[in-house]
Amino acid sequence: MNLIIKNYENIKSLINNSNVKILAVSKTFPYELIKPLVEHGHEHFGENKVQEAKVKWTDVKKNKPNLKLHMIGKLQSNKSKEAVHLFDYIHSLDSQKLASLLSKHEKNINKNLKYFIQVNLTKEKQKGGIGVDSLDDFFNYCTKDLKLDIIGLMAIPPNDGRESIYFKNLMELNLSLGLKELSMGMSKDFKEAIKYKATFVRIGSSIFGDRT
């Protein structure tokens, strides 16, 4: 068995929950390395740069209509039009300006994406995301004014050993907005994230190996 398939099946066995979807983080890896997982039938892949994703996935998506591409990195406003064309999910919606542009581009090509609002739980300056205090207003703006399909929240907690506290906070915020999906957890902490109702876990190195 291909090593990547073996790694993937191992992660699946650890999750053992049909509500949890593995988001295979394929950023920086060449398509030749990812292809066995595509052929194996896995459908959800995450990229963090529009240009890299465009080169890697445009032709593949034409031949694999069930494949879903997720934007998991910070999305620059000037890349929003390309992102709407290429991606199915955006996990990093973090400003009114970006939301407005994405809404406009959706209407122009009659395509509806699914969105996660990125939340900055601890006001870390180096991270994007909506502050907890502004979340309700931003959610209402996206859903009521722009009619964006907000399906859940996303956060990348500080790496300070208190992941469970942050996961619990995000779960509670998600529930308060009545949202069904929750994007949190990576290779090192996905099992903890699942305890707090994560439905998308981002797994990169545990499937594809370390990035060089």
C-alpha positions as CSV (number, residue, x, y, z in Angstrom):
1,M,0.0,0.0,0.0
2,N,1.2,3.5,-0.8
3,L,2.6,5.2,2.3
4,I,0.3,8.2,2.0
5,I,-2.8,6.0,1.7
6,K,-1.6,4.0,4.7
7,N,-1.1,7.2,6.7
8,Y,-4.5,8.5,5.7
9,E,-6.3,5.2,6.6
10,N,-4.5,5.3,10.0
11,I,-5.9,8.8,10.7
12,K,-9.3,7.7,9.6
13,S,-9.2,4.8,12.1
14,L,-8.2,7.2,14.9
15,I,-11.1,9.5,14.1
16,N,-13.7,6.8,13.6
17,N,-16.5,9.4,13.4
18,S,-18.6,10.0,10.3
19,N,-19.3,13.6,11.3
20,V,-15.6,14.5,11.1
21,K,-14.1,15.2,7.7
22,I,-10.3,15.1,7.1
23,L,-9.1,18.2,5.3
24,A,-5.9,16.9,3.7
25,V,-3.5,19.9,3.8
26,S,-1.8,19.6,0.5
27,K,-0.1,23.0,0.4
28,T,3.5,23.0,-0.9
29,F,3.3,19.3,-1.8
30,P,3.5,18.5,-5.6
31,Y,0.5,17.0,-7.2
32,E,2.4,13.8,-8.0
33,L,2.6,13.1,-4.2
34,I,-1.1,14.0,-3.6
35,K,-2.5,12.0,-6.6
36,P,-2.7,8.6,-4.9
37,L,-5.0,10.1,-2.3
38,V,-7.2,11.7,-5.0
39,E,-7.4,8.4,-6.8
40,H,-8.2,6.7,-3.4
41,G,-11.4,8.7,-3.4
42,H,-10.6,11.4,-0.8
43,E,-12.4,14.6,-1.6
44,H,-11.3,17.5,0.7
45,F,-8.0,19.2,0.1
46,G,-6.6,22.4,1.7
47,E,-4.3,25.0,0.1
48,N,-3.1,28.4,1.4
49,K,-2.0,30.2,-1.7
50,V,-4.3,31.0,-4.6
51,Q,-1.7,30.8,-7.3
52,E,-0.2,27.5,-6.2
53,A,-3.7,26.0,-6.0
54,K,-4.6,27.3,-9.4
55,V,-1.6,25.6,-11.0
56,K,-2.0,22.4,-9.1
57,W,-5.8,21.8,-9.1
58,T,-7.5,23.6,-12.1
59,D,-7.3,20.6,-14.4
60,V,-7.8,18.0,-11.7
61,K,-11.0,19.6,-10.6
62,K,-12.4,19.5,-14.2
63,N,-12.0,15.7,-14.1
64,K,-13.0,15.2,-10.5
65,P,-16.3,17.1,-10.0
66,N,-16.7,15.7,-6.4
67,L,-13.4,17.1,-5.3
68,K,-13.7,20.0,-2.9
69,L,-10.9,22.6,-2.6
70,H,-10.5,24.6,0.7
71,M,-8.7,27.9,1.1
72,I,-7.1,27.7,4.5
73,G,-4.6,30.5,4.3
74,K,-5.1,34.3,4.6
75,L,-6.9,35.4,1.5
76,Q,-5.7,38.8,0.1
77,S,-8.5,41.0,-1.3
78,N,-6.8,41.2,-4.7
79,K,-7.0,37.3,-5.0
80,S,-10.6,37.1,-4.0
81,K,-11.9,36.9,-7.6
82,E,-9.6,34.0,-8.5
83,A,-10.5,32.3,-5.2
84,V,-14.2,32.3,-5.9
85,H,-13.6,30.6,-9.3
86,L,-11.3,27.9,-7.9
87,F,-12.3,27.1,-4.3
88,D,-15.4,25.5,-2.8
89,Y,-14.8,26.5,0.8
90,I,-13.0,29.5,2.4
91,H,-11.8,29.0,6.0
92,S,-10.3,32.4,6.5
93,L,-13.1,35.0,6.1
94,D,-11.9,37.8,8.4
95,S,-13.0,41.3,7.2
96,Q,-16.0,43.2,5.9
97,K,-14.0,44.2,2.8
98,L,-13.1,40.6,1.9
99,A,-16.7,39.5,2.6
100,S,-18.1,42.2,0.3
101,L,-15.7,41.3,-2.5
102,L,-16.4,37.6,-2.3
103,S,-20.1,38.3,-2.4
104,K,-19.7,40.4,-5.5
105,H,-17.6,37.8,-7.3
106,E,-20.1,35.0,-6.3
107,K,-22.9,36.9,-7.9
108,N,-20.9,37.6,-11.1
109,I,-20.4,33.9,-11.8
110,N,-23.5,32.5,-10.0
111,K,-21.5,30.3,-7.6
112,N,-22.1,29.9,-3.9
113,L,-19.1,29.0,-1.7
114,K,-19.2,27.8,1.9
115,Y,-17.5,29.9,4.4
116,F,-15.9,29.7,7.9
117,I,-15.4,32.9,9.8
118,Q,-11.9,33.0,11.2
119,V,-12.0,34.0,14.9
120,N,-9.0,35.5,16.7
121,L,-9.6,34.1,20.2
122,T,-6.8,35.8,22.0
123,K,-6.3,39.0,20.0
124,E,-2.9,37.8,18.6
125,K,-1.6,40.6,16.4
126,Q,0.2,38.2,14.0
127,K,-2.9,36.3,13.3
128,G,-5.9,37.3,11.2
129,G,-9.5,36.8,12.4
130,I,-12.5,38.6,13.8
131,G,-12.3,39.5,17.5
132,V,-14.8,37.7,19.7
133,D,-16.5,41.0,20.6
134,S,-17.1,41.8,16.9
135,L,-18.3,38.3,15.9
136,D,-22.0,38.7,16.2
137,D,-22.1,41.9,14.1
138,F,-19.8,40.4,11.5
139,F,-21.8,37.2,11.3
140,N,-25.0,39.3,10.8
141,Y,-23.4,41.4,8.1
142,C,-22.2,38.3,6.2
143,T,-25.4,36.4,6.4
144,K,-28.1,39.1,6.3
145,D,-26.6,41.9,4.2
146,L,-24.4,39.8,1.9
147,K,-26.3,36.4,2.0
148,L,-23.0,34.5,2.3
149,D,-23.3,30.8,3.3
150,I,-21.6,30.9,6.6
151,I,-21.4,27.2,7.8
152,G,-19.1,27.6,10.8
153,L,-16.2,29.1,12.6
154,M,-12.4,28.5,12.3
155,A,-9.5,29.3,14.6
156,I,-5.9,28.4,15.0
157,P,-5.2,28.5,18.8
158,P,-2.0,29.8,20.3
159,N,0.6,27.1,20.7
160,D,0.7,27.3,24.5
161,G,-0.5,23.9,25.6
162,R,-4.0,25.2,26.4
163,E,-5.7,24.0,23.1
164,S,-8.6,22.4,24.9
165,I,-9.6,25.7,26.4
166,Y,-9.6,27.4,23.0
167,F,-11.4,24.6,21.3
168,K,-14.1,24.8,24.0
169,N,-14.4,28.5,23.5
170,L,-14.8,28.2,19.8
171,M,-17.3,25.4,20.1
172,E,-19.4,27.5,22.4
173,L,-19.3,30.5,20.0
174,N,-20.2,28.2,17.1
175,L,-23.2,26.9,19.1
176,S,-24.3,30.4,20.0
177,L,-24.6,31.2,16.3
178,G,-26.4,28.0,15.5
179,L,-23.7,26.8,13.1
180,K,-23.2,23.2,12.2
181,E,-19.6,23.0,11.0
182,L,-16.4,23.7,13.0
183,S,-12.9,24.0,11.5
184,M,-10.2,23.4,14.1
185,G,-7.5,20.9,15.0
186,M,-4.3,19.9,13.1
187,S,-2.0,16.8,13.0
188,K,-0.8,17.4,16.6
189,D,-4.1,18.1,18.3
190,F,-7.0,16.9,16.1
191,K,-8.1,14.3,18.6
192,E,-8.6,17.0,21.2
193,A,-10.4,19.2,18.7
194,I,-12.9,16.4,17.9
195,K,-13.8,16.2,21.6
196,Y,-15.1,19.8,21.2
197,K,-17.2,19.0,18.1
198,A,-14.7,19.8,15.3
199,T,-16.1,18.7,11.9
200,F,-13.2,19.6,9.7
201,V,-9.7,18.7,11.0
202,R,-6.6,19.9,9.0
203,I,-4.1,17.1,8.6
204,G,-1.0,17.7,6.6
205,S,2.3,16.2,7.9
206,S,0.6,13.1,9.4
207,I,-0.6,12.2,5.9
208,F,2.1,13.6,3.5
209,G,5.1,13.7,5.7
210,D,7.2,16.7,6.8
211,R,7.5,19.7,4.5
212,T,11.0,20.3,3.2
